Each structure stands twice: as C-alpha cells, then as structure tokens.
C-alpha cells in the first residue's frame, strides 16, 4: 500500500510563493491563470499486510502533528492499494531502521 499526503496553504492564508509563480507565468504569456497554490506532496510506502484503517489513523495524526502546520495548511490523505515503488527484493539485505508502529494505545 501507499499513502499519499497533499499539503496546501489554507484558502484564507496568503501564499506568496504561489503568487510569485502566478505572476511569472503571466509574464511568460500563460493567460487565464486565476490562482497558483504551492504545497507539498508526500508519498509513504506501507509494508505489505498493514491494516488500512490503523494506518489512516496514525498517518492522519502524523500529518496533523508533524507534516503540516494546521494553523496555515490543509492536508488530504489518500491510501491506495498501489504497490510501493521501492520495495526491496528478497535478496537485498534489510536496512536498519525504526518500524512504523500503528498501535496508538
């Protein structure tokens, strides 16, 4: 499975980077653009067999507490059955690291 998180500035928040890009596009001759919003796109590969509901709960918490600034940003979480893009094959040694634990109790 794969989690996709899209983080964008809230509509009421000034987005100077988006405004700069919009102005540059207009100066380059791209007409008809009424708004540009610059955000972040994050993909997280989930281990096979991960419980989708538990992953959604944990990742919503992570997106709210760490990945986004809820005062000025909104986020959208999507979990798909898509295969992770960088799954190691069985012959590759595992890299040490901390496993993502979805037990929030």
Secondary structure as GFF3:
##gff-version 3
##sequence-region A 1 105
A	DSSP	beta_strand	2	9	.	.	.	ID=ss1
A	DSSP	alpha_helix	16	27	.	.	.	ID=ss2
A	DSSP	beta_strand	40	45	.	.	.	ID=ss3
A	DSSP	alpha_helix	52	62	.	.	.	ID=ss4
A	DSSP	pi_helix	63	67	.	.	.	ID=ss5
A	DSSP	beta_strand	73	80	.	.	.	ID=ss6
###
